[in-house]
């Protein structure tokens, strides 16, 4: 039995769950999310709790059990609280700003990097070097933050680039003189 999959999912007030034809729809204050439920997993939905159970004991159904529970829980948390990923920009002259529906990054290239902000995502820039990517879809928030980070990944010598706020960059020693 999956330790993650057997945990019940609490449904907070204000969240509406609809499950028809193996498609789960979760509606809340922040938005609407849908998920195609795998065929080897069943859902038991009451007014306050969702329980996920698996059909059979095959390897694929065991792996789908915990995954399905986590995806459904992320949907419920997303439409109620939302998700946030923080990024930091390190480097002389490196900065960010939001212009309309684009994020404009100056990252030491000969041109600014324009990144169109996806729908369902909001980006807040604080002091031109700190970014907060917010949204109700956890996958989209993580994917957007990873895409922004990929424009200039942090390098190990001076630490210049875009990094996650909780990320630690392992620093390397530079060249040394002849002895």
N, C-alpha and C positions, 0 to 999 in steps of 0.2 A: 504494500500500500504506500502510495506516495505521501511523504510528509507534508508537502506543499498542497497537493491536490485534495487531501481530505479536510483541509480547513474550510469552514463555511465563509461565505462572502456576505457581509452585512450590507443591506440596502438602506442608505440614509433616506430621510424624508425629502421629498422633492425630486426623487429620481424615479423615472418610469421605465420599466423593463417590458419588452415585447419579444416573445420567442415564437416565431412561426416559420415552418419549412426549413429548419436547421439554421435560421438566420436570427441572431440575437441583436436587438436594437436597444441601446441605452440612451435615454434622453434626460438631460439635467439642465442646470442653470447656465453652464458654460457652453454646451453644444450637444450635438448628436453623434453617436458612434455606432457602427454596425460591425458584426463579426460573423463569418461563416463558421459554424461549429463543426468540428470533425465528426465523422460517422462513428468512430469508436468511443465516443464520450456522450454521456447523457446528463441532462440538467434537471434538477428538481427545484422549481422556483416557488417560493411562498411569498407572503407580503413583505417580510423583513429579511429573508435569507435566501441565498442561492447555494445549493450544494452540487458539486460536480462529482460524478462517478464514472468509472470506465466499464466498458463492455468487454469481457474476456480478460485474459492475462498474457496477451502477446506483448512483444517488445514495443511495437508501435503504439498499442493502446496505453501501455504504462508511461511512455514518454509523452503522449498526448494528454494524459491526465493532469499532470502538474502544469504543463504549458497552457492548457485551456483555462485552468483556474487562474493562473497569473494574468493572462490576457484579459479575462473578464474583470478581474479585480482592478487592473490598470484602467479599464474603461470606466468603471464606477468611480474610482478616485479622480480620474481626469475630468469627468463632467461635473464633479462637485468642487474639488479643490484646484485642480490643474497641476501642471508640472513646470519646473523651472530648471534651467541649466545656466550656470554662470561661466563666463569666459573672461580672461585677462589678456591684454595686449602689452607686450614688453618690447621696447626698442625706441631709439631716438627718432622722433618724427612719425612714429606709427600711431595712428589714431582711427577712430570710427565715428560716423555720424549717420543718422537716419534722415534721408531726404525723400519725402513722399512715401512711396511704397518700396523704396530701395534702401539697402544698407551700403554706404559708400565707405570703403576701407582704403587708407593710405598705408601701405605695407613695405615701402622701400622700393617698389617697382617704378618704372618710368611713367606709369599711368595709374590712376585710381581703379580699384576693383569694385565694380557695381554688382551687388547681389540682390536679386528681386526677392522680397520677403514672401514666403508662401502664405496662402490663405489659411487662417486658423492659428497663425503664429504672430506674436507681437515681440518686438525687440526693443529693449530700453537701453540706451547708452548713458553711462554715468561717468563723468570726468574724461570723456573721450578715450579712455583706456579700459573701461569695464563694461561688458555686455551682459545682458540678461535675456535669454531666449525663453519665452513663456508660451504655453499653449495647453490644450486639453487632450491632445493625442500624444502619448509618451513616445511612440515610435517617431513621429514627425518632429518632435522637439529634439530628440537625440540625433536624428539624421540631419536636421538643420544646423545644430551646433557642430557636428562633425564636419559638415561641408564648409562652414565658416572657418574652422580650425585648419582645414586642409589648404586654405589659400596661402598660409605661411606657418607651417608647423614649427614648433620651437626647436632651435638648434642647440646642441649640447655644450658649446664653447662659451657663448655669452648669454644664452637663454633668450635670445631675441625670437619673437614670433607670437602666435596666438596659442594660449594654453587654457585648459580647464582651470577653474579657480582652485580646485582641490588637488590638482595634478602636481607632482613633484618631478622636476627635470633633473636627471642625473647629469652632473656637470663633468666635463673632461678637462684635464690639464692641457694647456697649450704647449707650443713648442718650447723647448728649453735650449739654452745656449750650449756650445761645445764646452766640454770640460777637459 
